[in-house]
Amino acid sequence: MRNGSFSRYYNTDSFIHSMNPLCKVLGLLIFVLMTMLASNIRVICGLFLILLFIIVISDVPLKNYIKPLWGMKILFIFIFIINILFGVSVYNSFVMVSKVCLVVLYSSALLYTTTTNELAYGFSSLLRPLGVFGFPVSKVSMAIALSLNFVPSLFIESNKIIKSQSSRGFNYNNGSFKDKIIGIKSIIIPMFIMSIKRADSISDAMELKHFSFETDRNSIKGFKWHLSDFYMISCHLFVLILVLIKELVL
């Protein structure tokens, strides 16, 4: 989040940018399923090649994809060391770290090529069939839309708080355990107050506009399902079948 990888839309004209948001969300879910099923290094290399193709046609600079991976280097090292300590082989540890990298890279491709409003539309369209079973689709969709639009701004404000505290001489990296607890409190309390104020302002704005969950919501921008979206999902499903055959049958 501090690297700016979340909800950082890269505005350019590419094939991935023009795709239906629902197609991209479905593609992410299918790719995550393929990654979870993969246990062979050859399969993982094949998924990396597919992901590399998606990165190339997304027309987003490669450094933008490397940035979130570099920010998670401590997590990757931690996963690798924990696996070794618990008796997991180096091969399986490498496979697990590779899976995390795949998911992070594909998620980054989704975030760089899809705006927050498009993401909210994609997730709400994905949940819409559950409305037949009484699932509160409109409420969950609104919660997703508000989270995608306002959570990143809260993290930006938290970075400002950290920088302001650092400018006053507070060091978050060094010091005693008690000092670090005080430092965490100096961030959490202002963030909590800020979240409440932001929630109040949003609820007031929605009340002034007479917002109601009982009324059907329409999107300003119409998203149509193109032939390219069908091809993309078909390719994902085809690769998923190949992974299932490789991992479960052969």
Secondary structure in CASP SS format (residue, H / E / C, confidence):
PFRMAT SS
TARGET T0000
AUTHOR 0000-0000-0000
METHOD secondary structure of the structure
MODEL  1
M C 1.00
R C 1.00
N C 1.00
G C 1.00
S C 1.00
F C 1.00
S C 1.00
R C 1.00
Y C 1.00
Y C 1.00
N C 1.00
T C 1.00
D C 1.00
S C 1.00
F C 1.00
I C 1.00
H C 1.00
S C 1.00
M C 1.00
N C 1.00
P H 1.00
L H 1.00
C H 1.00
K H 1.00
V H 1.00
L H 1.00
G H 1.00
L H 1.00
L H 1.00
I H 1.00
F H 1.00
V H 1.00
L H 1.00
M H 1.00
T H 1.00
M H 1.00
L H 1.00
A C 1.00
S C 1.00
N C 1.00
I H 1.00
R H 1.00
V H 1.00
I H 1.00
C H 1.00
G H 1.00
L H 1.00
F H 1.00
L H 1.00
I H 1.00
L H 1.00
L H 1.00
F H 1.00
I H 1.00
I H 1.00
V H 1.00
I H 1.00
S C 1.00
D C 1.00
V C 1.00
P C 1.00
L H 1.00
K H 1.00
N H 1.00
Y H 1.00
I H 1.00
K H 1.00
P H 1.00
L H 1.00
W H 1.00
G H 1.00
M C 1.00
K H 1.00
I H 1.00
L H 1.00
F H 1.00
I H 1.00
F H 1.00
I H 1.00
F H 1.00
I H 1.00
I H 1.00
N H 1.00
I H 1.00
L H 1.00
F C 1.00
G C 1.00
V C 1.00
S C 1.00
V H 1.00
Y H 1.00
N H 1.00
S H 1.00
F H 1.00
V H 1.00
M H 1.00
V H 1.00
S H 1.00
K H 1.00
V H 1.00
C H 1.00
L H 1.00
V H 1.00
V H 1.00
L H 1.00
Y H 1.00
S H 1.00
S H 1.00
A H 1.00
L H 1.00
L H 1.00
Y H 1.00
T H 1.00
T C 1.00
T C 1.00
T H 1.00
N H 1.00
E H 1.00
L H 1.00
A H 1.00
Y H 1.00
G H 1.00
F H 1.00
S H 1.00
S H 1.00
L H 1.00
L H 1.00
R H 1.00
P H 1.00
L H 1.00
G H 1.00
V H 1.00
F H 1.00
G C 1.00
F C 1.00
P C 1.00
V H 1.00
S H 1.00
K H 1.00
V H 1.00
S H 1.00
M H 1.00
A H 1.00
I H 1.00
A H 1.00
L H 1.00
S H 1.00
L H 1.00
N H 1.00
F H 1.00
V H 1.00
P H 1.00
S H 1.00
L H 1.00
F H 1.00
I H 1.00
E H 1.00
S H 1.00
N H 1.00
K H 1.00
I H 1.00
I H 1.00
K H 1.00
S H 1.00
Q H 1.00
S H 1.00
S H 1.00
R C 1.00
G C 1.00
F C 1.00
N C 1.00
Y C 1.00
N C 1.00
N C 1.00
G C 1.00
S C 1.00
F H 1.00
K H 1.00
D H 1.00
K H 1.00
I H 1.00
I H 1.00
G H 1.00
I H 1.00
K H 1.00
S H 1.00
I H 1.00
I H 1.00
I H 1.00
P H 1.00
M H 1.00
F H 1.00
I H 1.00
M H 1.00
S H 1.00
I H 1.00
K H 1.00
R H 1.00
A H 1.00
D H 1.00
S H 1.00
I H 1.00
S H 1.00
D H 1.00
A H 1.00
M H 1.00
E H 1.00
L H 1.00
K C 1.00
H C 1.00
F C 1.00
S C 1.00
F C 1.00
E C 1.00
T C 1.00
D C 1.00
R C 1.00
N C 1.00
S C 1.00
I C 1.00
K C 1.00
G C 1.00
F C 1.00
K C 1.00
W C 1.00
H C 1.00
L H 1.00
S H 1.00
D H 1.00
F H 1.00
Y H 1.00
M H 1.00
I H 1.00
S H 1.00
C H 1.00
H H 1.00
L H 1.00
F H 1.00
V H 1.00
L H 1.00
I H 1.00
L H 1.00
V H 1.00
L H 1.00
I H 1.00
K H 1.00
E H 1.00
L H 1.00
V H 1.00
L C 1.00
END
